[in-house]
């Protein structure tokens, strides 16, 4: 192959193009924002500000991660219902299960993950079984979950066990818990990446027709992606309850668009195929850090919205340019 | 090979139903009439001049806002900046009017800003192949933020009398006892359908939505078409925002928020494919009527807001499952 191909001298001497992982810009952005926050606000590192920030960022980070497998599965895959589903689960935990006397944390985690996986399975069944377009299927469940949450709990209230409330308090034990959640997700995702499912997910997302022809169970892969996303949404719902110290049916829906923005910011391709949980988490964390930084600087919430839009645009332009560069180097 | 044999063994009607990408038009256009009968049977109070005109006025606002959403979906995109543009138009209308501007100057300013947003969406979704979902989400956030910053969050003001008149069931258009908003919707709908069916832009929209690469080879310029589509979308949203201001009598930057999903619902319930290239505004008109009738029906049943939301979600799922399903992947190879 190499012997018979005649190549221009310049191309031959150039080092082979190295592929840079998709998540690098998002991770760099998140790290830069952490550094910037530390410079602007010395209390962030010294007085335990970061522990509190990490706890309050966690629901958004998890929801961006929950969105990632669904978006990666392609076919216009998107989950608009992540916010309301997490809200409904926080209502279920903080407003119903805990006030009835269930305080065991492992049991609560199991309930939250189970309910989240069930919500994801409903979305997945609508999208892959009934073949309703993902945006409209999850818009339908968005409305259903939002309505159910308000119905179950018209006014904020409820409670969470001390062990959960401690997660969001910024204490040493709580921070350890937050980090433990992230480490568990990292380990679990690494394990998933070693399975055939990860390969099928990328194949279905890149070119579903080619994948189907090659024998990849596209529908099953997409269904599984929704269930995985749902399980992560369940954990996010549990943490929303922890951060609020109870439940509020109105907070869930507002997370949806931010989670999708986080996924895009994290370098996950919205047309599927490329991405992962690390990028999505970094994207979600970046959005939280921007908000955190601007509110520390006491910038009005109106400017915050402008800044949010501008960062989103700049970041996806950067991601797009990155793609172009890679495509040219690969060609 | 085995799958091919099973396909041929299926009855003719089943194969026909599967071979369609979008719902049969007749079904889509019968749905609003059927739902109207249900509405009249359950809520006789709707069957009055005021009741029917209120229904049509709400439909006019949603219908005008959904023009751009239809075209954005037809080219394989989506426009999430519609609520922000509606909010901008509404806030500018009331605050400028209160500040003593003439309506003409106010409308001109709103139109110019809408064009700027539309052009930004069109260019943004073309450069580097960015996803329109994110581009329009970002321009929407910037627009809402900028409106609130410019008005310092004080969005109060007054709505000009003729705008209120245009969206009240008792309003008149010249000598005719029909409110102006309704006439405006009919005229705009006629123009939009004409452009879709006969216009060069319409042809380019369908070409781009069906196959981007083929469209480029056929000398359709993707960026120019996208700019035109998103500009039309922003202008439609601006008109809808002004009308909504008249309807609600007040102003706020997030007045358009419900229209984020209701425009998409109207387009999809009408049977326009989210994959692009199939469907059109006539379907959206039926989708708009169905959406408004469903909402009125649920409100009329005296359900609380949360149950309305649950049932609306289920109804959308049922309707789309009936006629808006995607093809199986094996049939798209």
Interface residues (C-beta under 8 A of the other chain):
Chain A: X76 X78 X126 X130 X131 X132 X133 X135 X136 X137 X139 X140 X141 X142 X143 X144 X146 X147 X148 X149 X150 X151 X154 X208 X209 X212 X213 X218 X219 X257 X260 X261 X264 X270 X271 X300 X301 X302 X303 X304 X305 X306 X307 X308 X309 X310 X312 X313 X316 X317 X320 X321 X323 X324
Chain B: X78 X80 X124 X127 X128 X129 X130 X131 X133 X134 X135 X137 X138 X139 X140 X141 X142 X144 X145 X146 X148 X149 X153 X261 X264 X265 X268 X273 X274 X275 X304 X305 X306 X307 X308 X309 X310 X311 X312 X313 X314 X316 X317 X320 X321 X324 X325 X326 X327 X328 X329 X330 X332 X333
